[in-house]
Amino acid sequence: MKKILSNRGVAFWTLILLSFIVGTILRSYLISSQIIIDDEWHGINYVIGRSFQYVFTNHGLGANSIPMNLYRWFLLNTVGWSELLLRSPTLIAGVLSLIIFPIFVVKMFNRRTTVIFSFLLSMSPVLIFYSRMSRPYGIVVVLSFVAFFSLLFWMISGKRKFVLLYIATAVLAIYFHLYASIAVLTPLGIMFILKIIQRYYKNKKERFPISPSVSALIYSGFTILIFLTILLLPAHIKNLWWLRPLGHDRMTFETITGYLSILSGTSNKVMVVIFLLMFVFGLFVALKENLLFIIFLIAIFALYFIMMTLSHQEGSHAAIQVARYSISVVPLVLIVVATPTYLHINWLLECFAHLSVNRGFNSPSDSIKSGIGQDTSS
């Protein structure tokens, strides 16, 4: 409590609140007057004239998120549809992410990184866009983020509450969209492999401290599998999508450049390159204290792009499709970008302070630096 009430804590939470306000405005501005467009119609058309049981045990082309279909069915058979009601789940998820994500991030990264991340999160165009659409991606990014960090916290502390939170959010994330399985299950698989390695190479234990036992990791994986079997198997037995021929679309160089533009939130090539350089620099900075976080992120990134490349899924040439299918990595990338950014801000503040002293007036850099703090505590 004293830490929260200290000057440093007040400044930190004030900046988090400011980023929350900015992000909420950007996600909700004129949303009630935004008409239904494009893929939002898939789920709407799918539930018309169908029973609850049918919607619960089936999914259709373009309407492959069963929980989103159930929500649309519920609205249709109760209060009726409106643009705002149809988008309310994703809008609420987007606003909640502005509060939830910084709380998780500050437990593993320092406060300056968390503040910068919060502002990047609040202004991310792709996250804003899918917070305003009646599609599952805005919800998936929240669930997969919580699952990712819950798994990390479980790995570090071994506390049961984190594995329960991980299982619950992992199941829900995959239930909303199958591609979320890459983001939430890949770290679990890596943890399992590292734990097995530790049995044969004892010296590796210090570098990769993993609290859960091998059996605990297996049980958590099987628990997720059991819940997903109950929720998804009926629909995927009736719709044998995996037996269909592969699509003909494939990723191109334009797909990659377009994806980087979406991820960075700008079409300016110079700014995209700067964003990419900040990401690469952030990887090296974060490697020192959060090695497994970086390993998980790179593995998830690689698997998403391998999946999109090998599947030749229809529309995989479009950067926006790659971005929404891999939307779970967006906030993780923003964390990495934020990690070295505060170092550059420190440098600018020091330069300003030096000039201020030479010119004989007080610099605001001291108050800013003391306000955000340099510690890595939560």
N, C-alpha and C positions, 0 to 999 in steps of 0.2 A: 504493500500500500504506500509506503514512504517513497519507493522508487517511482510509482505512478504519479504521486503528488509533487515530486521534485520538479525543478525547472526543466531538466532534461526530459522527463516523462511528459510534462505538459506540452512542450514544444513538439515532441514526437507525435503524440496523439492528436495535436492540433493540425499538423500536416497531414496525417492520415485522414482526419475528418475533412480537410479541404479537398484531398484527392477523391474522397467518397462523394462529396457534393458535386465536383466536376464530372465524375463518372456517371452519377445518377442523372444529371441534367442531359448529358450526351446520349444516354440510353433511353430517356423518356420524352425528349423534346418532340412535340407534335405527334406522338405515337398514336394517339386516338384518331387522328385523321389519316393515318397511313393505310392504304388499301391492301387487300390480300393480293399477293403477286406470285407468279412463277410456281415453284415447288410447294408452296403452302397449300395449293389446291389439291395435291395428291391425297393427303390424309382426309381433307374435307369431303372430297368425292367418294373416298373409300368407305366411310362409315355410314353414308346415307342408305337407309333401307335395310341395314343389317342389325342382327341381334347382338346383345352384349357378349354372349357365348362365342359367337362367330368372330367378333373383333378381338376377343381375348385369346383365341386359339389360332388366329390366322394373321398374315400380313401380306400386303400386296406390293407391286412394283411402285417404287417411289413413296410408299406409305409403310415403310418397314420398321417403324418404331411403334411397337405395340402399346406402351404406356401413353404415348402421345395420341394414338388413335382412340384409346379408352377415354382419355380426357375430352377429346372432341365429341365422342359418342355421348358422354355424360352431359355435356353442355347442350347438345342437340336435343336430348330427351328431357331436359329440365328447363333451364332459363333461356335457352336459345343461344345462337352464335352472335358475337360481335367481334370486330377487329381487336379491340382491347382485351376481351376475355380470352380469345384464342391465343393471344401472345403473352398473357399474364404469367404462365409458368416460366418461360424463358426470360421475361423481363425481371421477374422476382429473383431468378437464379443469377442474372447478371448483376443486379444491385447487391445481392448478398455476397457475391464474390469480392466486391470492393471492401467488405468488412472481414470476411473469412480468410481470404488469401494472405493479407498482411499479418494476421495473427499467427498463421502457420509459418510464414517466411521468417519472421523475427526470432523464432525459436532456433533457427539454424544459421541465419545470417545476421550481420550487424544492422543497427538501426538506420544508418544512412542508406545502405543497400535497400532496406525495406521501404523507406520513404520514396526513393527514386523508382523502385519497382511499382509502388502503389500509383504513382502518377503515370507511368508507362501503361499500366493495366487500365487505368481510368480512360486513357485516350487511345487505346488500341482499336483501330478501325474494324478489324475483322471480328474482335470480341464484341464491339458495339453493334455491329451489323447483325450478328447472330443472337444478340440479346433482344433484338427487335423483330425477330422472325418466328413464326409458328413452326419451328423445326427443332429437332432434339439436340442440336449441337451446343446451344448455349447452356443446356442442363448437363450435357456430357462433360463439358470442360470443368464444371464445378465439381461434379462427382469424382472424376478421374484425378483432379488435383488433390482433393481431400484423401482419396485412396492412396495416391502416391506418397504424400507426406505422412499419412498414418502408418504406412508400411515402414518408412524410414524411422519414425519415432519408435515403432515396435522393435525394429532391428537394434536401435540404440539402447532402449530402456528395458525391453522385454515385458512391458506392462500389458495386461490382458485387454484393457480398454481400447488400446490402439489396434490390436488385431481384430477386435469386434467391429470397430469403426471401419477398418480396412475392408473386411469381408462384406459388410453392408453396402458401402459405397462402390466397391468393385462390382458386385452383383448388379446394382442399380445402373451403373454406368454402362455395362455391357448390355443390360436389358433395354436401355434406351437406344444404343447403337453398337453393333457388333465390333466395329473398328476400335472401340474403346478398350477391347481386350488386349490390344498391343500395349497400350499405355499402363494398364493396371496389372497385367500378368507378367510382363517382361522383367520388371524388377524382382518379382517373387522368384522367377526362374533363375535369375542371376544370383540371388541370395542363396538359393538351394545349391547351385554349383560351387559357390565360394565356401559354403559350409562343408560340402563334401571334400573340397581341397584341404580345408583346415584339418580334417581328420588324418590326412597323410603328411601334411607339411605344417607342423606345429608353429613354425616361425611366422607363418602367414596370419596368425590369429590377431597379432597386434595391429597389423596394417588394415585388416578388414574385421573389426569387432562386430560380430553378429550374435545378439543375445538369444534369439529363438533356436531351439534344437531342430535337427533335421526332421524329426517326427512332427513337430509343431508346424513346420513349413508345409509338410505333406498334408497334414490334417486341414490346414487353412485352404490349400489348393483344392482338396476334395470337397470341402464344404461349399466353396464357390461353385464348383462343377455341379454339385447336387442341386443347388438352388437354381442355377441356370438351366439345368435339364428340366426341372419342373416348369419353369416359366417359358422356355423357348422351344423345347423339343416338339410339342404338338404342332406349332406353327411351321417349324422347319422340316417336319415330316410331310406335311401337306404341300409345302412349297419347296420342291427339291431344286433350289436355285444352284446348288453346288454341282449338279449334274449337267447344267446347261453349258454349251460351248463358250469358251472364253471370248471376250469382246475383241475388237480390232483396234481400238484406240490405244495409244501408248504415249508415255511421257516424252517430251522433246526438250531441247534447250530453252525454247520459249516458255515451256511449262515451269522450268526451274527459275528463270528470271522473273516470271510473273508471280511465282510463289514467294520469292524473296521480297518482291515489291509489296505483296499483301502482308507478309509477316512484319516488314519494317514500317508499313503504314504510309508509304510514299512512292510515287512514280519517278521521283528525281533520282537519276542513276548515281549521282555523287552521294546523296544521302543513304541510298541503299548500300553502297560500298562502305560508307562509314559505319552503318548499322552492322554489317557483316564483320568488319574489322573489330568493332566493339564486342561482338559475340565471341570471336576467336580469342581476343585478349581476355575476355571474361572467363573463358574455359581454363586458361592457364592460371589466372588469379584464383579461381575457385578450386582448382586441383589441390591446392595446399591444405585446405581445411575441409573440403566437401568432395573428396575423391569419388565416393560411391554415387553421390548425386550426379556428377558428371558422367560416370560410367553408365548409369541408368538412362540418362538423357540421350547420350550418343547411341546407345543400343536401341532405344525406342525410335529415335529418328531413323536409324538405318533400317529397322524392320518395317516402318511405315512405307518408306520409299521402295524397299524390296517388294513388298506386297503390291504396291501400285504398279511397279514395273513388270512383275511376273504375271499378274492377273490380267493385264490388258483390259481392265474394266472399262465399260462404256463411259466416256467422259473423262477418262484419266489423263487426257491431253490438256484438259482445262485446269488452270492454276487454282481457280476458286474451289474446284472439287477436291484437289489435293489438300488445299488449306482447310476445308471443313472436315474432311475425313481425319486429318491429323491435328485437329484443333486443340487436342489435349496437350500438345507440346508448346503451344503459344505462350502461356504464362510461365512455363519453365524456361523458355528462351529469354523472356523478358527479365527473369531473375538473373540470368547469366550476363545479359547486357547491362543490367543495373550494377553488377558487382564492381566492374572497373570504373564506371561512370563517376562514382563518388570520389575516386582517386583524382580524377581530372578536376572535379569541383573543388577538392582540397587545394589543388595547385593554383586554380584561379583565385580562391580566397586568400591564399598566401601571397600571391602577386598583388592583389588589391590591398592587403594589409601592409605590404612593404611600401607601396606607393603612398598609402594614407599616412604612414609614420613619417615618411620623407617630407610630406607636404604639411604636416603638423595638425592633422585632424583625426578623429577617432574613426576606426573602420568598423562596419557592421559585421565583418567576418567573424570576429570573436564571439559575438552573440549568436550568430548562426551556428558556428561550430559547437559552441557549448550547448546550444538548444537541441541539436539533433544528437550529439554525443558520438563518441568513437568506440564505445564498448560494444562487445558482441553479445551481451546478455539480453535476455528477453524481458 
